[in-house]
Amino acid sequence: MAAKKAIGELLVRQNLIDVKQLEQARRVQKQHGGRLTSALIGLGYVNEKDLAEFMGQQYQLPTIDLSAFECSPEAISMLPRKICDKHNVIPVSKAGKTLVVAFSDPSNIYVKDDLALLTRSKIEVVVASEVAINQAIDKYYGAESSKVDSILSEMEDEEDFQIADADEALANQDDEADIESGPIVKFVRAMLHEAIKVKASDIHIEPYEKRFRIRFRVDGRLIEKTQPPQGAAGAITSRIKIMSNLDIAERRRPQDGRLKVKRRGAADVDFRVSVCPTMFGEKIVMRLLDKSNLQVDMLKLGFEGPQLELLADAIHKPQGMVLITGPTGSGKTTTVYSCLAELNNPDVNISTAEDPVEFNLDGINQVQINAAIEFNFADALRSFLRQDPDIVMVGEIRDLETANVGYKAASTGHLVISTLHTNDAAATVSRLLDMGIPHFMVAEATSLVQAQRLMRKNCSNCSVPVKVPPDVLIGLGVPEERLPEFDKLKKGEGCQQCDGSGTSGRVAVHEVLQMTSEVKAAIFASASPLEIKRNAIKSGMMSLRMAALEKLRRGEVSVEQVMASTLADDI
């Protein structure tokens, strides 16, 4: 109260108001509440711009025109609205450990100290009018706060849930000042918790011209969870970038980061964060890496009996190249880690080169590729070969250099496991030849090529028997003589447990190409992928479509999933 009285007296001394006007303003303030400056402006005794300039001069502080200045989303995310409303302040920008905050009443030094403690930043004060600050609060917090709070009421949060930020001070701030944390901070925490709870594989945060949405990928299907207000996009993006140790000032280039969520009584969950600039802001995709959901038992990966035997035989050979192929999101990492877990014994030396290292495996030497220092897969492979390796895993063969080093290792007494992005096993052979790997090396050093896809399984709670016309099954590739075997087909009707989709969980289908004499002959003859596939099927290979039909026959998947996940065999 003393501070407010001093402001009034200073205004009188500077002849900006007279004593009668000051007394009238105090009566209005007492009657209606609020600040003395608000009463003076409301009565028309002073102009808000003149008042702000006067305050800046008296306290030797710069003034700011908030109507012509865009507040930084990073700064806005540092303070909750209720603090701004209470003290009539608004964060303006942040640089390093300094947070610039606009005050309408800079005489209150205790507020400055409280903000410094709350934000763990050095507070630099600038002066703005009370009306301008209120308008800015409504602009940056108004709709966002109410809508985000309503979204938060639909999302659960939990106490035993800690964000392990790259900036540990920020992590501690979240825990120690949780009551005072803003709606954006709470929203991001709740979003991560919700994604873990529903076992999402990815979170998509997408800005558009007139809306901003968040989708979760669950069982391979993108589900829209919520549409926060468009004005919250910048604050949410900045919050995630801070947590992932990314440069929030860089909005023109893609960035990649990582953050960890620690849960009491449960395994930690890593999030791989990818930021990509779009026309209307930065899109963020967060890949969940939950070690508790990592399936490393080869018997549970969905292989049909003969396929599993071929893969197990290939990875237990002392040398040769084993390639796991498929598009992004087809489960290649799970299959590779399952192979490594099967081979991980005290008497073997296993080294991996990964970009990024998704899961930590005890007993295996895992190396992170770093493009920033020009440390690539080929460099890692060369280093491994000087480290007395038995088994080498290369995260991905992306270029001829990596392929050459890998195949030379596979030809000189080492077992090499790697991945490629291809459509099927036969296309992998053509891809290697196109890269420039010699025909004889592909044919002789490759032990096995395995391709895979993920299919959504029928919901066990609501799946019911269905009748499928014989001509549909024949069109899928079922031989006429086998039609009687497909008499127990099922499909999920949709229930609360599967969110009405009729599917719950996923299962992999595989195609395992063994280097038989017929396949090798086709490779030496520079045969097309289709010819290689025909030779492989003649030699007994079960294609992706054939493997999918086996799961259809057992009622694990629906006809629609077979058609959506695999292509017909044109043989």
Disulfide bonds with the S-S distance in Angstrom:
none
